[in-house]
Amino acid sequence: MNKIVFLDEYSIAGRDLSSITSQGEYVAYENTAKEQVVERLKGADVAITNKVVIDGDAMRQLPDLKLICVAATGMNNVDLEAAKELGIVVKNAVGYSTTSVAETTLASALALARNIVYFDEYFHDGRYAKADRAFCYDRFTFEIRGKKWGIIGLGNIGREVARLASAFGCEVRYFSTSGAKREEAYPSMELKEMLEWCDILSVHSPLNERTRGLVGREELKVMKPTALVINVARGGIIDEAALAEALDNGWVAAAALDVFSVEPLRESPLYNIKDRYRLLASPHNAWSAAEAIDRLIECVANNIRTWHEGK
């Protein structure tokens, strides 16, 4: 019987794991610090990790380890070269969060466009109860219908965002971070051209050598001062200090971030933005609708199953 160890089970939010636990001797830890990885994986055939790093040094001390299941799409936390060298199979999960992340992207655009957070607070902090008029025009709002929506990275999530944005009446174009030329339903543009063109920018690409720091100070300065910037991909793609500067100086109107260069984000200029309603932020949970987590669990379970069957 295979020994299966989940290093950060908290990431599954208490959902049913029976499709995984039924496949072997199962051991789970709420979370795991770097110095605990080797000790906790001793004797394990299968390791499951969402964000816990498994590096080459750890792998070399784990002769029984045969499979690493990343309970996520990105595999930045696993030393893939070392795994290949040691004959350890690494499998990730794909497709589980497409709907959840795409819906969050649209919700973020609507929340920023209509200043929903500000008006919700206006009601709940008692200002509306004390007002002498029915309407509040403290903040500018606008519709997204007819707006130009630029997408960085037209993978599964990017395409779903494009479909939803089109359904809302937006004109959609995209920038390919890989440079690949494909037949798509939407026109492609070069990055600078798209940044100048778009009213809404959303990021859906992986973090790699081509995309790290892709949107920085110079890129933000060419955008419209009315533009919205949304990043639900990886934190390192947009320079956070540059974005804070852009929001404070009015180079862009507002931003929504669900991902950060370091998570949790301890210190950052993003915490000190002059007008906090210009930034809508969430702790990397765009992906984590209940249905998406259940699909993720099934992806991991299937990865263990197919590995065991030798497929």
N, C-alpha and C positions, 0 to 999 in steps of 0.2 A: 504493500500500500504506500502510495506517495505521501510524503509529508509536505503540506502546503502551508506557508507562512505569509500572512498579510501584515506588512510593516506599518501601515497607516490606515486602519480600518475606519477611523472617524470620517474619512473622505467619502464614505458610502452612505453617510447620514442615517444609519440604522435600518436600511432597507434589507429585504429578505435575501440572504446569501446562500440559501439551501442548494442552489444549482452548483455552487462552488464547494461548499462544505461536504457535500455528499461524495465528492470525488477522491477523498483521501483523509489522512489524519490532518485536521485543520487546527492551526494555532493563529491567533490574531492579537495584535497590539494596537492600542488606540493611536499611538504615534511612536516614532522611533528616531532618536538622535543619531548623528553620524557615528559616534563612538560605540553605539549599541548594535549596529548592523551585523557585524560578523558574529557576535555572540548569539544573536537571535536567529540567525540563519544557519547555524551549525546543524548539520544533519538534514537540512531541508532539500527536497528535490525541486520544489517550485517556490519561487518568491513572487509575491504580488506587491507592487508599490505604485502609489499615485504620484507622490512628490519626493519621497525619501530617495536620496542619492545612493546608488550602488556603483561604486567605482572599481577600477581594475585591481586595486590593492585588496579590496574586500573579496572580490571574486577569486583571487588566487589563494585565499585562505579558506575557500569553501569547496572542497573537492566533490561533494555530493550534489552541488547545485547544477541542475540541468536545464531549467527553464525560468526565465524572468518574464512575468506578465506585467506590463505597464498598464495600470488602470486609468489610462488617458490616451490621447492621440500623440502628443509630443513625447519624445524619448530623450530629451536633453539631460535627464537625471540618471541615465545609464551609460556606462562606457561601452559603446557598441563595438569598438575595435578590440578591446580586451575580451569581450564576450565571444566575438568571432574567433579570436586566437585560442580561447580556452574551450571552444565547442559548446558554449552555452547558448541556447536558443533564446531570442528576445522577441516577444510579440506585443504589439500595442493594440489599442481598440480604436476603431474608426466608425464614423457615421452615427454614433449614438447621440451626439449633442447638436446636430445640425438644426433641428427645429427650435430647440431651446435657445441657442445662441442667436439665431436669426430673429426670433421673436423679441429677444432682449434688445437687439440692435434697433429694431423698429420702435419698440417702446421707449428707448433712450432718445431717439430722434424726436418722437412726439412729446416726450416730457420736456426736452429742452426747448422745442419750438413753442410750446404753450406755457412754459414756465410753471409747470405743475407743482414742483416742490415749493416754490415761493407762495403760490396761492393756497396750497394746503396748509402751510404754516400760518398764513394770514388768517385763515379760518380758525385753526386750533389754538393759536396763542391769544385769541380774544379780540383781535383788531376788528374783525368783521362785526362782532357783536356791538362794538362801540362806534361803528361807522355811521355817518349821517346820510349815506347814499347806498344804493343797491349794488353798484358796480365798482370794481377796483381796476384802475388802469396803471398801477405802479410799474408794471413790467410790460415790455413790448412782446407781443406774441404774433405768430404767423402760421399759415397752413403749409404743409409739406407738398401738397398737390401742385404739380407744375414745376417743382424744384429739380435741380440738376444733382444727381447722386453719383458720386465717384466711389468706386470700390477698389481697394488694394488687395489683390489676391482673389481670383475667381475659381476657388475650389468648391467643394460641396456647400459649405456655409455661405461663401460669397454668392454662389448662384441662387441659393434660397433667399438671401437678402435682396438680390436683384429682382427676383420674382415678386417678392412682397412689396418692394419699393415701386415696381412697375404697376402693381395692383392699386397702389395709393396714388398713381398718376404722376410718378416721378420719371424723368428722363435718366436712364442709367448708362454709364460707361465704366470701363475698368482699366486698371494697369496690371500687367502680368509681371510679377516679381521674378519669375523664372526666365522671362524673355521668350517663352514658347509661343509660337503662332498657331492658333487653333480656330476652327470654325465655331463661333459662339453667337448667341442670340443678341449680344450687345457689342457695340463698337469698343475697340481698345484705344488707349491714348498713352502717350508718354507721360511720365509722372508729373513733371513741372507743368505741362499743358493741362493735365487733369486737375491739378491743385488750383490753378488759376480759373478753371472753368466751373468747378463744382460749388454747390451750395451746402451739400452734406458730403462728408468724407467718412467712410467706414473702412476699418482695417481687418482683414481676415486671412492673412498670410502666416506661414510658419516663421519662427525666428531662426535665421541662419546667417551665414556670412554676407549674403546679399541684402538681407532686410534689417540687420542690426543698425539702429540709428538712421533708418531710411528717411524718416520725417524729423527734421531738426529745425534749427532756427531759420535758416535760409528758406527752407520749404514752407514753413508756416507764414513767413512774411509775404509770400506771393499770393496767399489765399485771400478771399474776400473777407472784409471785416464783419460780414453778416453770416459767415460760414460756421457750420457745426462740425466738430471732429469727434469721431467715435472709435475707440479701440477696444475690441473684445477678443483680440488675438493673443499677442504676447507683449509684455511691457517694454521690452528693449527696442521695439520697432519705432516708437515715438520717443524722442528725447523729452523726458519729464520736466527738466529745468527750462527747456526752450518752450514747452507748452505753457508752463506757469507764466513765463514772461509774455507769451503771446496773449494769454487771457488778461493779464494785468494791463497790457498796452493796447488792447483792442485790435490786435492783428486778426483774431478770429473772435466770433461772438460767444461761443460756449463749447464745452467738451464733455464727453461721457467716457469714463474709463472703468473697465472691469478687471484690468490686468496691469501689473506694475513690474518695474525692473527688479525689485526685491519684494518677496511676499512672505510674511506681512511687511508692509511698507512702514519702516520705523521713523525715519526723518526724511522730509522732502519739501521742496518749495511748494508742492501742491497743497500742503496743509496751511499755507500762509497766503493764499490768493486773496486779493483785496475784496473781491465780490464773490463770496462763496457760491452764490447761485449760478455762477458761470460754469461750475464744475459739478457734474453728477458722477458720483463714484460709488462703486460697490466692490466687495471683497472677493473677487474672482468667483462669482457664483452665477454668471450668465448661463453656464452650461448645465446647472444642477437642478433643473426641474425634476420632479419625482419620476416622470416617465423616462427622462434621459438617464437618470441613475440606474433605473431598472434595465434599460438597454445596455448600459455599460457593464453591469454585472453579467448579463447574458453573453456579451462579447468576451469577457475574461473567462467565463465558464467554458465557452466554446473553444477558446484558445488552449485551455488545459486539456479539454477532451480530444481535440484534433491532434495535439502533440502526443498525448498518451496513445492514440491510435496510430501514430506514426505517419500522419498526413502532412 
